């Protein structure tokens, strides 16, 4: 009982510290915004969504120093592989992780108190909140990464075909990338964003190979695309031929994966058949004879 009361007291102290931390960060954020607006002569009119994003960014910037450099690089890689610009979203993502790590246990503790649970249930719900606060952002980022990879896998062959058409029409690589990004923006926004980022890197970075290497760190299909284009530019091979070959390889790979999923469908249907179809068949086939047998025995 004493250990349970100690854990409850510790949870209350953590919740109080979290509330004070949130109030302090909101106050500092509002003060920084007022000072900036006063210096620049901008009226103090800000949207609530912008305030929330700015507060999360400020929170992430303050607690970024607690992360090691290799952890920061890992977060950058994760954000890039999910389709985000790490220069803009790194501080926001750190702020989201810090906020969820403190907010989820506090919400779970308050919910357990409102439900009138005993000490063991309060401690259990608080620990569940801690786990959700730590693992929740990672699961969300994993889902976003899968969606981004699926969009890239679907849109890559079409984008390469458009690049082939533009290159055969006499357009350069940068102008072709800009045109394809404009045309594909309505149908596949992640692919258009990737091409736009590649175009910006080609214009800014001194070496084009660095731009394609940066592109390849975001997805497997993009890695093959960047390697093929960089080798074509390095050795002087025709760009259209290289683009055609990689587009054919990507389509063949997608068809192979679809066939693999179709072959696995029979094995995956075994469990639903055993759980749902076979009992119904047994009831239908054996129900009538069983009822007649019971009637005869009576």
C-alpha positions, 0 to 999 in steps of 0.5 A: 500500500505504501509503494502504491501511494508513493507511485500516486504521489510521484504521478501527481508530482509529474503531472504538476511539473508537466502543467507548469512546464506547459504554462512556462513554455506557452508564456515564453512563446507568447513573450517571444512573439510579442517582442518580435511583432513589436520590433517588426511593427506587425499587429499581434494577430496569429492563428491558433494552429500557427500558435500550436505549431510555433509552441511545439517548435519552440519546445523542441528547440529548447529540448533539442540539446538533450539529444545526442548528435547521432540521435538528431541525424537519425531523426532527420533520416526518419523525417526525410523517409516519411516525406517531411523537410527536416529543416522545418519539422525537426524541432516540431517533431521533438516538441511533439515527442516531449509533449506526448511523453508528459501529456499522455501519462497525465491524461491517463492518471486524471482519467483513472482518478475520475473513474474512481479506480483503486491504486493498482489500476491508477498505476497501471493506467499511468504506466500505459500512458507512459508507454503510449506517450513514448511509442505513439509518435514512433508508430504514427511516423511509421504509418506516415513512412509507409504511406509515403513509400507507397505513394513513391512506389506508385508514382515513380514509373509515371514520373520517369515516363514523363521525364523521358518525354521531356528529355526526348523533347530537348529539355534539360534535366532541371527544366524537365524535373520542374515540368514533371513536378508541376504536372504530377502535383495533382495526382501524386503530391509526395512524388511532386514534393520529392522532385521539387526538393531534388530540383532545389538541391541541384540548384543549391548544392555544388555537386550534383552527385550529392543531390542524388545521394541525398535523394536516395536516402529517402526511399529504396525506389528513389535510391535506384533512381538517383543512382541511375541518373548520377551514373548516366550524368557521370559516364555520359550515357543517354538519359532517356535510355537509362530512364526507360530501363529503370521505369521498366524495372520498377513496373516489373518489381511492382507486378512481382510484388502483386503476384507475391501478394496474390500467392499469399492470399490462399494461406491468409484465407485459411484462418478466416475459413477455419474460424467462420466458414467451417463452423457454419458448414458443420451446423448446416450439414449436421444440424438436421441429422442431429435434431432427428437423432435427438427426436428418435432418442426421446 
